[in-house]
């Protein structure tokens, strides 16, 4: 039995795990570790894996599985929300990069078709790397996160016509008939994707799910992936493109989340296998001999793609900082470019040396991408503050025209109009508290202004925008955006401009709390911690833990700046299980403390029943339940009072016990 293939996989994952572990100690992203491991493993490294064909097969398998997972996490419905970024921004970025690359490369290659193909290779960006980094940093829903993913999905979809044009550029199919046939195949593929997304796949998956067999469901998902890949391959396209389209089709069905959950455990393995395989294809000798020209080429690629990305995003009306941060996310060369490069080499468009040059430059841009993304908030903030870019900012004046009404004071400023921002604005409107909202979604701003919402378009990380919102006279600032870097910047600016303003920040993770408090936030509410509080509060409430004791524990944890949950020791036990909650009847408990006014008073003195309508059904004292206490029963410190009645009546009874008036 030939175990060579299994041995190859063991070596790949073993070395990858070791390299990633070592680089993790240095806080280097895992993608860099995968690429580095591939370089070390490959035929041109230590030579642990020498079979080039086997390596290319692994790379093909890796990219198929990787792009299927990417397609699953992409939804055409979600892209509609940012259609301007997808259509205008994506198209302009693609065309600008393609044309600029063609012009730069032509003097070196002296062939328009090869130069144009080089533009294809440089114009796409890595959806897999950027999406993973955005998820890890919690920025997938940030403005630059939505824009970069939208543009990259547009690039991925454009690979369909680009793949179809390769034979034409190579001169293999140049007749008008062949051109029409190529266009027909492209239209057919798009039509099949739309038809499958809307009707075919949901119906098939519905029948499969109806069997209640998880094994059958997983097999069907894999079959759709491989079957679609095989279908596109038979039409002259790549297997990887078919896998991406298969994931895109499944993402439109109501079973997308289940499919993602079944595939998700393997996603990191898929991406790791692909990037290790790409690294193994690198020729270190070629890299060493052409180091200087490769460094120059990488610098040109990064600068060119940053410029075209910046211009395209800024063109559709986004602030300088967001435009530049998005552009830095698009600066690398993507995984689909490897698919295009292999097809171009097979068609004779590029030579082996050109292919190796492209491969080396691409891997270097990928290695640099995690570091560029980590530095992008600082770079974009610094660049947007320079007067040199003021003229470019005048191209987009929508935010400048939206000047906040003068004379407003003692109001609330809300940064972000997602779910939290909407709910807060609605409550403030109902209670007649003056407020103003700032958001970076053009469509949301236009729609909500028509409904009378005081909402404006702009970047809260710009001091002039905050000034126009009346920061100096506002009472409170509430920041509810999914952009950690911008949140920190806004808190810092607001505290500097108005030392008296009360700042409340919503963040996703507990780890961000301390930094935000040090920057000047008064309160920081991490979503993951509030969720844990809500869960344990619900659990303890069902076990009849006294209401005031529960609130004391919640406030105690919150006042500790959201430290780790401490062990809560309850002084009492709950009611016996046979004490069931009756429908439409509320039961509540209250601990009589040393400072509780009701201590020393009888039930008759308090007139609980006559004044509130609630009834004291039992009292726990010294571990013993005293059911149905008589009117002369005297409350003592440490008693647990059990109340029953309608919710409002029970709450009034608790207020009476606390006040005893």
C-alpha positions as CSV (number, residue, x, y, z in Angstrom):
1,X,0.0,0.0,0.0
2,X,1.4,3.4,-1.0
3,X,1.1,5.7,1.9
4,X,3.0,8.6,0.3
5,X,0.1,10.9,0.1
6,X,-0.8,10.3,3.7
7,X,2.8,10.9,4.7
8,X,2.7,14.2,2.8
9,X,-0.3,15.4,4.7
10,X,1.2,14.4,8.1
11,X,4.4,16.3,7.3
12,X,2.4,19.4,6.1
13,X,0.3,19.6,9.2
14,X,3.0,18.6,11.6
15,X,5.5,21.3,10.4
16,X,2.7,23.9,10.0
17,X,1.6,23.4,13.6
18,X,5.2,23.8,14.9
19,X,5.9,26.9,12.8
20,X,2.6,28.5,13.7
21,X,3.1,27.8,17.4
22,X,6.6,29.4,17.3
23,X,5.3,32.5,15.4
24,X,2.3,32.8,17.7
25,X,4.7,33.5,20.5
26,X,6.0,36.4,18.4
27,X,2.3,37.4,17.7
28,X,2.7,36.8,14.0
29,X,-0.6,35.9,12.2
30,X,-1.2,32.2,11.4
31,X,-1.4,32.9,7.6
32,X,2.2,34.0,7.6
33,X,3.0,30.8,9.5
34,X,1.3,28.6,6.8
35,X,3.1,30.4,4.0
36,X,6.5,30.1,5.8
37,X,5.9,26.4,6.6
38,X,5.2,25.8,2.9
39,X,8.4,27.5,1.8
40,X,10.4,25.4,4.3
41,X,8.7,22.2,3.3
42,X,8.8,22.6,-0.5
43,X,11.2,21.2,-3.1
44,X,13.1,24.4,-3.0
45,X,13.3,24.6,0.8
46,X,14.4,21.7,3.0
47,X,12.9,19.3,0.4
48,X,10.8,17.3,2.8
49,X,8.2,17.2,0.0
50,X,9.7,17.0,-3.5
51,X,6.9,15.9,-5.8
52,X,5.8,19.1,-7.6
53,X,2.7,17.4,-9.1
54,X,1.6,16.3,-5.7
55,X,2.2,19.8,-4.4
56,X,0.1,21.4,-7.2
57,X,-2.6,18.8,-6.5
58,X,-2.7,19.7,-2.8
59,X,-2.8,23.4,-3.8
60,X,-5.8,22.7,-6.1
61,X,-7.6,20.7,-3.4
62,X,-6.9,23.4,-0.8
63,X,-8.2,26.3,-3.0
64,X,-11.3,24.3,-3.9
65,X,-12.2,23.7,-0.3
66,X,-11.2,27.1,0.8
67,X,-13.2,29.0,-1.8
68,X,-16.2,26.8,-1.1
69,X,-16.1,27.9,2.5
70,X,-15.7,31.6,1.4
71,X,-18.7,31.2,-0.9
72,X,-20.8,29.8,1.9
73,X,-20.1,32.9,4.0
74,X,-21.0,35.2,1.2
75,X,-24.6,36.2,0.4
76,X,-26.0,38.0,-2.6
77,X,-28.7,39.5,-0.4
78,X,-26.1,41.0,1.9
79,X,-24.3,42.5,-1.1
80,X,-27.4,44.4,-2.0
81,X,-27.0,46.6,1.1
82,X,-23.7,47.8,-0.2
83,X,-24.4,47.6,-3.9
84,X,-22.7,51.0,-4.6
85,X,-19.5,49.5,-3.2
86,X,-19.9,46.3,-5.1
87,X,-20.8,47.8,-8.5
88,X,-19.2,51.2,-8.7
89,X,-16.4,50.8,-6.2
90,X,-15.5,47.2,-7.3
91,X,-15.7,47.9,-11.0
92,X,-13.6,51.1,-10.8
93,X,-11.0,49.4,-8.6
94,X,-10.8,46.5,-11.0
95,X,-10.5,48.6,-14.1
96,X,-8.1,51.1,-12.7
97,X,-5.8,48.4,-11.4
98,X,-6.0,46.4,-14.6
99,X,-5.2,49.4,-16.9
100,X,-2.5,50.8,-14.7
101,X,-0.7,47.4,-14.4
102,X,-1.0,46.9,-18.2
103,X,0.7,50.3,-18.9
104,X,3.4,49.7,-16.3
105,X,4.2,46.1,-17.4
106,X,4.1,46.6,-21.2
107,X,7.6,48.3,-21.6
108,X,9.0,45.1,-19.9
109,X,7.0,42.4,-21.7
110,X,6.5,44.1,-25.1
111,X,3.2,42.2,-25.6
112,X,-0.2,43.7,-25.0
113,X,-2.0,40.4,-24.4
114,X,0.6,39.3,-21.8
115,X,0.6,42.8,-20.2
116,X,-3.2,42.8,-20.1
117,X,-3.1,39.3,-18.4
118,X,-0.7,40.6,-15.8
119,X,-3.3,43.3,-15.0
120,X,-5.8,40.4,-14.4
121,X,-3.4,38.8,-11.9
122,X,-2.7,42.0,-10.0
123,X,-6.3,43.3,-9.9
124,X,-7.8,40.6,-7.6
125,X,-7.4,40.6,-3.8
126,X,-7.5,37.8,-1.2
127,X,-11.0,37.4,0.2
128,X,-9.8,34.5,2.4
129,X,-7.0,36.4,4.2
130,X,-9.0,39.7,4.6
131,X,-12.2,37.9,5.8
132,X,-10.3,35.9,8.3
133,X,-8.4,39.0,9.6
134,X,-11.7,41.0,9.9
135,X,-13.4,38.2,11.8
136,X,-10.4,37.8,14.2
137,X,-10.4,41.6,14.8
138,X,-14.2,41.9,15.2
139,X,-14.4,44.3,12.3
140,X,-16.5,42.4,9.8
141,X,-19.4,44.8,10.2
142,X,-17.3,48.0,10.3
143,X,-17.5,50.4,7.3
144,X,-14.1,49.4,5.9
145,X,-15.0,45.7,6.6
146,X,-18.2,45.8,4.6
147,X,-16.6,47.8,1.8
148,X,-13.5,45.6,1.4
149,X,-15.5,42.4,1.5
150,X,-18.0,43.7,-1.0
151,X,-15.3,44.8,-3.5
152,X,-13.5,41.5,-3.1
153,X,-16.6,39.5,-3.7
154,X,-17.1,41.6,-6.9
155,X,-13.6,40.7,-7.9
156,X,-14.2,37.0,-7.3
157,X,-17.3,37.1,-9.5
158,X,-15.4,38.8,-12.2
159,X,-13.0,35.9,-12.4
160,X,-15.7,34.1,-14.5
161,X,-15.3,36.4,-17.5
162,X,-11.6,36.7,-16.9
163,X,-11.1,33.0,-17.1
164,X,-13.2,32.9,-20.3
165,X,-11.0,35.6,-21.9
166,X,-7.7,33.7,-21.3
167,X,-8.0,31.6,-24.5
168,X,-8.8,34.7,-26.5
169,X,-5.7,36.5,-25.1
170,X,-3.6,33.5,-25.8
171,X,-4.7,33.5,-29.5
172,X,-6.2,30.1,-29.3
173,X,-9.8,31.2,-29.9
174,X,-10.0,34.4,-31.8
175,X,-12.8,34.0,-34.2
176,X,-16.1,35.9,-33.7
177,X,-17.9,32.6,-33.3
178,X,-15.6,31.6,-30.5
179,X,-16.0,35.0,-28.9
180,X,-19.8,34.7,-28.9
181,X,-19.5,31.1,-27.6
182,X,-17.3,32.4,-24.7
183,X,-19.9,35.1,-23.8
184,X,-22.7,32.5,-24.0
185,X,-20.9,30.3,-21.6
186,X,-20.4,33.1,-19.2
187,X,-24.1,34.1,-19.3
188,X,-25.1,30.5,-18.9
189,X,-23.0,30.1,-15.7
190,X,-24.4,33.2,-14.2
191,X,-28.0,32.1,-15.1
192,X,-27.4,28.7,-13.5
193,X,-26.1,30.3,-10.3
194,X,-29.2,32.6,-10.0
195,X,-31.6,29.7,-10.8
196,X,-29.9,27.4,-8.4
197,X,-29.8,30.0,-5.6
198,X,-33.5,30.8,-5.9
199,X,-35.2,27.6,-6.8
200,X,-33.2,24.4,-7.4
201,X,-30.9,24.1,-4.4
202,X,-33.4,25.2,-1.7
203,X,-35.9,22.6,-2.9
204,X,-33.2,19.8,-3.0
205,X,-32.0,20.7,0.4
206,X,-35.5,20.8,1.8
207,X,-36.2,17.2,0.7
208,X,-32.9,16.1,2.2
209,X,-33.4,17.9,5.5
210,X,-36.9,16.3,5.7
211,X,-35.2,12.9,6.1
212,X,-33.6,14.2,9.4
213,X,-30.3,12.5,8.4
214,X,-27.3,14.7,9.2
215,X,-25.0,12.4,7.3
216,X,-27.1,12.7,4.1
217,X,-27.1,16.5,4.5
218,X,-23.3,16.7,4.8
219,X,-22.9,14.3,1.8
220,X,-25.3,16.5,-0.3
221,X,-23.4,19.6,0.6
222,X,-20.1,18.0,-0.5
223,X,-21.7,16.7,-3.6
224,X,-23.0,20.1,-4.6
225,X,-19.5,21.5,-4.0
226,X,-17.7,18.9,-6.1
227,X,-20.4,18.6,-8.7
228,X,-20.5,22.4,-9.4
229,X,-16.7,22.5,-9.6
230,X,-16.7,19.6,-12.1
231,X,-19.4,21.3,-14.1
232,X,-17.5,24.6,-14.4
233,X,-14.4,22.7,-15.2
234,X,-16.1,21.0,-18.1
235,X,-17.0,24.4,-19.5
236,X,-13.3,25.4,-19.5
237,X,-13.2,27.2,-16.2
238,X,-11.4,26.2,-13.0
239,X,-12.5,23.8,-10.3
240,X,-11.9,26.4,-7.7
241,X,-14.3,28.9,-9.3
242,X,-17.0,26.2,-9.4
243,X,-16.5,25.5,-5.7
244,X,-16.9,29.2,-4.9
245,X,-20.1,29.4,-7.0
246,X,-21.4,26.3,-5.2
247,X,-20.9,27.9,-1.8
248,X,-22.5,31.1,-3.1
249,X,-25.6,29.1,-4.3
250,X,-26.0,27.3,-0.9
251,X,-25.5,30.6,1.0
252,X,-28.8,31.8,-0.5
253,X,-30.9,29.0,1.0
254,X,-32.4,28.8,4.5
255,X,-30.0,26.0,5.2
256,X,-26.9,28.1,4.8
257,X,-26.2,28.4,8.5
258,X,-26.4,24.6,9.0
259,X,-24.1,24.1,6.0
260,X,-21.6,26.6,7.4
261,X,-21.7,25.0,10.9
262,X,-20.9,21.6,9.3
263,X,-18.1,23.0,7.1
264,X,-16.7,25.5,9.7
265,X,-14.6,23.0,11.7
266,X,-12.6,22.2,8.5
267,X,-12.4,25.8,7.3
268,X,-9.1,26.7,8.9
269,X,-7.6,23.4,7.8
270,X,-8.8,24.2,4.2
271,X,-7.1,27.6,4.3
272,X,-4.0,26.2,5.9
273,X,-3.6,23.5,3.3
274,X,-4.0,26.0,0.5
275,X,-1.5,28.6,1.9
276,X,1.1,25.8,2.8
277,X,0.7,24.5,-0.7
278,X,1.3,27.9,-2.3
279,X,4.4,28.4,-0.1
280,X,5.8,25.1,-1.3
281,X,5.7,26.3,-4.9
282,X,8.1,29.1,-4.2
283,X,11.6,28.7,-5.7
284,X,14.0,30.1,-3.1
285,X,16.8,30.2,-5.6
286,X,14.8,32.3,-8.0
287,X,13.7,34.5,-5.0
288,X,17.2,35.1,-3.9
289,X,18.5,35.8,-7.4
290,X,15.7,38.3,-8.1
291,X,15.4,39.8,-4.6
292,X,15.8,43.5,-5.5
293,X,13.5,43.5,-8.5
294,X,10.9,41.5,-6.5
295,X,11.0,44.0,-3.6
296,X,10.5,46.8,-6.1
297,X,7.6,44.9,-7.8
298,X,6.0,44.3,-4.4
299,X,6.3,47.9,-3.4
300,X,4.7,49.0,-6.8
301,X,1.9,46.5,-6.4
302,X,1.1,47.6,-2.8
303,X,1.2,51.3,-3.7
304,X,-0.8,50.9,-6.9
305,X,-3.5,48.8,-5.3
306,X,-3.7,51.1,-2.3
307,X,-4.2,54.1,-4.6
308,X,-6.8,52.5,-6.9
309,X,-8.7,51.1,-3.9
310,X,-8.6,54.5,-2.1
311,X,-9.7,56.4,-5.2
312,X,-12.6,53.9,-5.9
313,X,-14.0,53.9,-2.4
314,X,-13.6,57.7,-2.0
315,X,-15.3,58.2,-5.3
316,X,-18.5,56.7,-4.0
317,X,-18.6,59.1,-1.1
318,X,-16.7,57.6,1.8
319,X,-14.4,59.6,4.2
320,X,-10.7,59.7,3.7
321,X,-9.9,57.5,6.7
322,X,-12.4,54.8,5.7
323,X,-11.3,54.9,2.1
324,X,-7.6,54.5,2.9
325,X,-8.2,51.8,5.5
326,X,-10.3,49.8,2.9
327,X,-7.6,50.3,0.3
328,X,-5.0,48.9,2.6
329,X,-7.2,45.8,3.0
330,X,-7.2,45.4,-0.8
331,X,-3.5,45.8,-1.4
332,X,-2.5,42.2,-1.7
333,X,-2.8,39.7,-4.6
334,X,-5.6,37.2,-4.1
335,X,-6.0,33.4,-4.2
336,X,-8.0,33.5,-7.5
337,X,-4.9,35.0,-9.1
338,X,-3.1,31.7,-8.6
339,X,-6.0,30.0,-10.5
340,X,-5.7,32.5,-13.3
341,X,-1.9,32.2,-13.4
342,X,-2.0,28.4,-13.7
343,X,-4.6,28.7,-16.6
344,X,-2.5,31.4,-18.2
345,X,0.7,29.3,-18.0
346,X,-1.1,26.4,-19.5
347,X,-2.4,28.6,-22.4
348,X,1.1,29.9,-23.1
349,X,0.4,33.5,-22.0
350,X,3.2,33.5,-19.5
351,X,6.5,31.6,-19.2
352,X,7.7,29.6,-16.3
353,X,10.0,32.4,-15.2
354,X,7.1,34.9,-15.3
355,X,5.0,32.5,-13.4
356,X,7.6,32.1,-10.7
357,X,8.1,35.9,-10.5
358,X,4.4,36.4,-10.1
359,X,4.2,33.6,-7.5
360,X,7.0,35.0,-5.4
361,X,5.6,38.6,-5.5
362,X,2.1,37.4,-4.6
363,X,3.3,35.3,-1.6
364,X,5.2,38.3,-0.3
365,X,2.2,40.6,-0.6
366,X,0.1,37.9,1.3
367,X,2.8,37.7,4.0
368,X,2.7,41.5,4.4
369,X,-1.1,41.7,4.4
370,X,-1.7,40.8,8.1
371,X,0.8,43.5,9.2
372,X,-0.7,46.0,6.8
373,X,-4.2,45.3,8.2
374,X,-2.9,45.7,11.8
375,X,-1.3,49.0,11.0
376,X,-4.2,50.3,8.8
377,X,-6.0,52.2,11.5
378,X,-3.0,54.2,12.5
379,X,-1.9,54.8,8.9
380,X,-5.4,55.9,7.8
381,X,-5.9,58.1,10.8
382,X,-2.4,59.8,10.3
383,X,-2.9,60.2,6.5
384,X,-6.4,61.6,6.8
385,X,-5.2,64.3,9.2
386,X,-2.7,65.6,6.6
387,X,-3.6,68.8,4.8
388,X,-2.2,67.3,1.6
389,X,-5.4,65.3,1.3
390,X,-7.8,68.1,1.9
391,X,-8.4,68.7,-1.8
392,X,-9.4,65.1,-2.3
393,X,-11.8,65.4,0.6
394,X,-13.6,68.2,-1.2
395,X,-14.6,65.7,-3.9
396,X,-17.1,64.4,-1.3
397,X,-19.1,67.1,0.4
398,X,-22.1,65.2,1.6
399,X,-20.9,65.1,5.2
400,X,-19.8,68.7,5.1
401,X,-23.2,69.9,4.0
402,X,-24.9,68.1,6.8
403,X,-24.3,70.8,9.5
404,X,-25.8,70.2,12.9
405,X,-28.4,72.7,14.0
406,X,-26.7,75.5,16.0
407,X,-27.8,76.2,19.5
408,X,-28.5,72.6,20.5
409,X,-27.2,71.7,23.9
410,X,-27.5,69.1,26.7
411,X,-28.2,66.5,24.0
412,X,-27.1,63.0,23.3
413,X,-24.8,62.1,20.4
414,X,-25.1,58.6,19.0
415,X,-22.3,57.3,16.8
416,X,-23.6,54.4,14.8
417,X,-27.2,53.5,13.8
418,X,-27.2,49.7,14.0
419,X,-29.6,47.8,16.2
420,X,-28.3,49.4,19.4
421,X,-28.3,52.9,17.9
422,X,-31.8,52.5,16.6
423,X,-33.2,51.3,19.9
424,X,-31.5,54.1,21.8
425,X,-32.7,56.8,19.4
426,X,-36.3,55.4,19.6
427,X,-36.3,55.6,23.4
428,X,-34.8,59.1,23.4
429,X,-37.5,60.2,20.9
430,X,-40.3,58.7,23.1
431,X,-39.0,60.5,26.2
432,X,-38.4,63.8,24.4
433,X,-34.6,63.8,25.1
434,X,-32.8,65.8,22.3
435,X,-30.3,63.7,20.4
436,X,-28.4,63.5,17.1
437,X,-27.1,60.4,15.2
438,X,-24.0,60.0,13.0
439,X,-23.6,57.1,10.7
440,X,-21.5,56.1,7.7
441,X,-24.2,54.3,5.7
442,X,-25.5,56.6,3.0
443,X,-28.7,54.7,2.4
444,X,-29.5,54.5,6.1
445,X,-29.0,58.2,6.5
446,X,-31.2,59.1,3.5
447,X,-34.0,56.7,4.6
448,X,-34.0,57.8,8.2
449,X,-33.9,61.5,7.5
450,X,-37.1,61.1,5.4
451,X,-38.7,59.7,8.6
452,X,-37.6,62.7,10.6
453,X,-34.7,61.2,12.4
454,X,-31.9,63.8,13.2
455,X,-29.3,61.7,11.5
456,X,-26.2,62.8,9.6
457,X,-23.6,61.3,7.4
458,X,-20.0,61.5,8.5
459,X,-16.9,59.9,10.2
460,X,-17.0,60.2,13.9
461,X,-13.2,59.9,14.1
462,X,-12.9,63.4,12.5
463,X,-12.8,66.2,15.1
464,X,-14.6,68.7,12.8
465,X,-17.5,66.3,12.4
466,X,-17.8,65.8,16.2
467,X,-17.7,69.6,16.5
468,X,-20.6,70.0,14.1
469,X,-22.6,67.6,16.1
470,X,-22.3,69.9,19.1
471,X,-19.8,67.9,21.1
472,X,-18.8,70.9,23.3
473,X,-22.4,71.4,24.5
474,X,-23.6,67.7,24.6
475,X,-24.3,65.9,27.8
476,X,-23.6,62.4,26.6
477,X,-21.8,60.5,23.8
478,X,-22.8,57.0,23.0
479,X,-20.6,55.0,20.6
480,X,-22.1,51.8,19.2
481,X,-20.1,51.0,16.1
482,X,-18.3,47.8,15.1
483,X,-14.9,49.4,14.5
484,X,-12.5,49.1,17.5
485,X,-9.9,51.4,16.1
486,X,-12.5,54.2,15.3
487,X,-14.1,53.7,18.7
488,X,-10.8,54.3,20.5
489,X,-10.1,57.4,18.3
490,X,-13.6,58.9,18.9
491,X,-13.3,58.4,22.7
492,X,-9.9,60.0,22.7
493,X,-11.0,63.0,20.6
494,X,-14.3,63.5,22.6
495,X,-12.5,63.4,26.0
496,X,-10.0,65.9,24.7
497,X,-12.6,68.3,23.2
498,X,-15.1,68.1,26.1
499,X,-13.7,66.8,29.5
500,X,-17.2,67.0,31.0
501,X,-19.1,64.9,28.6
502,X,-20.3,61.4,29.8
503,X,-19.1,58.7,27.3
504,X,-20.7,55.3,27.0
505,X,-19.2,52.8,24.6
506,X,-20.4,49.5,23.4
507,X,-17.7,47.0,22.4
508,X,-17.7,43.3,21.6
509,X,-15.0,42.0,23.9
510,X,-14.0,42.3,27.5
511,X,-10.3,42.7,26.5
512,X,-11.1,46.2,25.0
513,X,-12.7,47.6,28.2
514,X,-9.5,48.6,30.0
515,X,-8.1,50.5,27.0
516,X,-11.3,52.4,26.4
517,X,-11.6,53.4,30.1
518,X,-8.0,54.7,30.0
519,X,-8.8,56.7,26.9
520,X,-11.6,58.5,28.7
521,X,-14.8,56.4,28.5
522,X,-17.0,56.6,31.6
523,X,-18.7,53.3,30.9
524,X,-17.8,50.4,28.6
525,X,-20.4,47.7,27.9
526,X,-18.9,44.6,26.3
527,X,-21.5,42.5,24.5
528,X,-20.1,39.1,25.5
529,X,-20.1,40.0,29.2
530,X,-23.6,41.5,29.2
531,X,-24.8,38.3,27.5
532,X,-23.3,36.3,30.3
533,X,-24.9,38.5,32.9
534,X,-28.3,38.1,31.3
535,X,-27.9,34.3,31.2
536,X,-26.9,33.9,34.8
537,X,-29.6,36.4,35.9
538,X,-32.3,34.3,34.1
539,X,-31.0,31.1,35.6
540,X,-30.9,32.4,39.2
541,X,-34.3,34.0,38.8
542,X,-35.8,30.6,37.9
543,X,-34.3,29.3,41.1
544,X,-36.0,32.0,43.2
545,X,-32.8,33.7,44.2
546,X,-34.0,36.9,46.0
547,X,-34.4,39.8,43.6
548,X,-32.4,42.4,45.5
549,X,-29.6,39.9,46.1
550,X,-29.5,39.2,42.4
551,X,-29.3,42.9,41.5
552,X,-26.5,43.4,44.1
553,X,-24.4,40.6,42.5
554,X,-24.9,42.1,39.0
555,X,-23.9,45.6,40.1
556,X,-21.0,44.2,42.1
557,X,-19.7,42.4,39.0
558,X,-20.2,45.5,36.7
559,X,-18.6,47.8,39.2
560,X,-15.5,45.7,39.0
561,X,-14.8,46.9,35.5
562,X,-16.1,43.6,34.0
563,X,-13.6,41.4,35.7
564,X,-14.0,37.6,35.3
565,X,-17.1,36.3,36.8
566,X,-16.6,35.6,40.5
567,X,-18.0,32.7,42.3
568,X,-21.3,33.8,43.9
569,X,-22.2,32.1,47.2
570,X,-25.9,32.3,47.9
571,X,-26.9,32.3,51.6
572,X,-30.1,30.5,51.0
573,X,-31.7,27.6,49.0
574,X,-34.5,27.9,46.6
575,X,-38.1,26.8,47.2
576,X,-38.9,23.1,46.8
577,X,-39.5,21.9,43.3
578,X,-43.2,21.3,44.0
579,X,-43.7,25.1,44.3
580,X,-44.6,25.5,40.6
581,X,-45.1,28.9,38.9
582,X,-48.7,29.4,37.9
583,X,-49.4,30.8,34.5
584,X,-50.1,34.6,34.6
585,X,-49.0,34.8,38.2
586,X,-45.6,36.3,39.2
587,X,-43.6,34.9,42.1
588,X,-40.7,36.9,43.6
589,X,-38.4,36.7,46.5
590,X,-36.9,39.4,48.7
591,X,-34.1,39.2,51.3
592,X,-34.7,41.3,54.4
593,X,-31.3,43.0,55.1
594,X,-30.0,44.9,58.1
595,X,-31.0,48.2,56.4
596,X,-34.4,47.0,55.2
597,X,-37.1,49.3,56.8
598,X,-39.5,46.3,57.0
599,X,-37.4,44.5,59.5
600,X,-39.2,44.5,62.9
601,X,-42.6,45.2,61.4
602,X,-45.5,42.7,61.0
603,X,-47.4,41.9,57.9
604,X,-50.4,43.7,59.4
605,X,-48.3,46.8,60.0
606,X,-47.2,46.9,56.4
607,X,-50.7,46.1,55.0
608,X,-49.1,44.3,52.0
609,X,-52.2,42.6,50.8
610,X,-54.6,45.6,51.0
611,X,-52.1,48.2,49.7
612,X,-50.5,46.3,46.8
613,X,-52.7,43.3,46.0
614,X,-49.8,40.9,46.4
615,X,-49.7,38.1,48.9
616,X,-46.9,36.8,51.2
617,X,-47.2,33.0,50.7
618,X,-44.1,31.9,52.7
619,X,-41.0,33.1,54.6
620,X,-37.8,31.2,54.9
621,X,-36.1,31.7,58.3
622,X,-32.9,29.8,59.4
623,X,-33.3,27.3,56.6
624,X,-37.0,26.5,57.5
625,X,-39.9,27.3,55.3
626,X,-42.8,29.0,57.2
627,X,-45.8,28.8,54.9
628,X,-48.8,31.2,55.0
629,X,-47.6,33.4,57.8
630,X,-50.3,35.1,59.9
631,X,-50.8,38.9,59.9
632,X,-48.9,39.2,63.2
633,X,-45.8,37.6,61.8
634,X,-42.7,39.9,62.4
635,X,-40.0,40.2,59.7
636,X,-36.4,39.7,60.9
637,X,-33.1,40.3,59.3
638,X,-32.1,37.3,57.1
639,X,-35.7,36.4,56.3
640,X,-36.5,35.4,52.7
641,X,-40.0,36.7,51.8
642,X,-41.9,34.9,49.0
643,X,-44.5,37.0,47.2
644,X,-47.1,36.0,44.7
645,X,-49.5,38.0,42.5
646,X,-49.6,39.9,39.2
647,X,-46.2,41.4,38.2
648,X,-47.1,45.0,38.9
649,X,-48.6,44.1,42.3
650,X,-45.5,42.1,43.3
651,X,-43.3,45.0,42.3
652,X,-45.4,47.4,44.4
653,X,-45.1,45.1,47.4
654,X,-41.3,45.0,47.0
655,X,-41.3,48.9,47.0
656,X,-43.5,48.9,50.1
657,X,-41.1,46.5,51.9
658,X,-38.1,48.7,50.9
659,X,-39.8,51.9,52.1
660,X,-42.2,50.7,54.8
661,X,-44.1,53.9,54.5
